[in-house]
Structures are given as structure tokens and as C-alpha cells.
Amino acid sequence: MLPSGLVAAAFLLSLIPGWWFLRRTESHRRPRQLSTLQEILELIGVGVLTTGLAACLGLLLWPSLVLDHEFPADTAREIRMDVALVLGTLAVATLLAEVGAQVIRRRHPADNSEINIGPWWSVMRRDKIPEGQLSYVALALADGTTVEGVLHNYTWSPDSTHRDVALTKPIKITQPGARSWLKRAEPVVTKTPYDYLLIPATEVKHVALKYTPQG
């Protein structure tokens, strides 16, 4: 019976090929918009599958590695053999993950469909900006404030609550004016001196974008 600590260590090492597979196929899986739980399950599934296949291949080719091995290791030779087995299994598992990633990349090329990836990606990505122009963004916030500025960056995530937006100067903030019975409320416009302004996605209600010439 293997110690629980050894089993846990083997499980954690098996996640490395899964991580490699996800990174190598990231751009090809983006349109599916997987949740965090689905990403974790796929990481575990690929890692355990590739590591298990690598271990099975090793046992089929060299069964003596297990039959002639004493556990726990009590000599320097057996310790070196254990380390070599772990590294070899990990290397083969990672190679299997790479092969699987190449199959996915060939059978499912990166989808350029703006509809599948999502409207944020379609409208706000950098290669969408015409040459010689800038993306000028107006964000309507939950409290009625409107923030305007040049789009610097935004966080892409399948979860809309994590799509934070970063603006760069010139940045303008428009706040709704105080209501009065005697006169119409006039908005208060403030031009800020800030170089950057970060807006959490949870505060954003609407996004408007236009292209303006540079300079």
C-alpha cells in the first residue's frame, strides 16, 4: 500500500502535463468560454490521463522496474531509480500532452469568429483598431457617472464580472448634477490629471467606443 503522501505527490506531478496541454491549446479553446471549475476538471483529467498512460507504457515495456524494486527505497541506487522513474514518467506524460495539443490545434484551428468569442473581444481587441487611430471609450457606471478616455487595456475573461477596463489620458469624468425644483440638473464634467484609471467590471453598466485620430 502506497503512503498517502506519495499518492498526493504523484497526483500533483500529474497536473503538470495537464497544465501544459491547457497552455498549448489556450487560443484554440477560448471560444468555448469554460468556467473556472471546467478548467480545473480539464486540467485534472488531462494530467491524470497522460500520466496514467505514461505509467502503463512503462510497465508494459519494462515490468522489471516494479517487480525487482523494493519499497521503500533503502539504497542510493534505488533512490536514483525512483527519481529517474518519476522524471521519465513526467517527461513521457508531457510529450503525450503535447501530442494531444497538436491534434487539437490541427483539427480545431483558432476560431476567428467574433460571434463565438464574444462582443468584448470583437469590439475592444487591439487588432480591431484602424491604423493611425485610438479607441476612445465611454463607460457608464452603476452610480450614473460616465468615465471617458483612451482604452489602454481590459481583462478578458469568460466571466463578465472580471472584465476590468483600464483607461489612459485624457480622462474625463461626468457626474450627474444635483436635482432641483427650480432648474434642470446640469452634469458636472471633470478633466482629470491622471495618466491611468482602472474601472472594475462590477461597476460598469454600459460601454461605448469610437475611433479617434492619434495626436
Salt bridges, closest charged atoms under 4 A:
GLU26 OE1 - ARG23 NE 3.84
GLU39 OE2 - ARG29 NH1 3.50
GLU42 OE1 - ARG32 NH2 3.62
ASP82 OD1 - HIS69 NE2 2.89
GLU98 OE1 - ARG24 NE 3.04
GLU114 OE2 - ARG125 NH2 3.25
GLU114 OE2 - LYS128 NZ 3.41
ASP127 OD1 - ARG125 NE 2.51
GLU148 OE2 - LYS172 NZ 3.74
ASP159 OD2 - HIS162 ND1 2.97
GLU186 OE2 - ARG184 NH2 3.55
ASP195 OD1 - LYS169 NZ 3.22
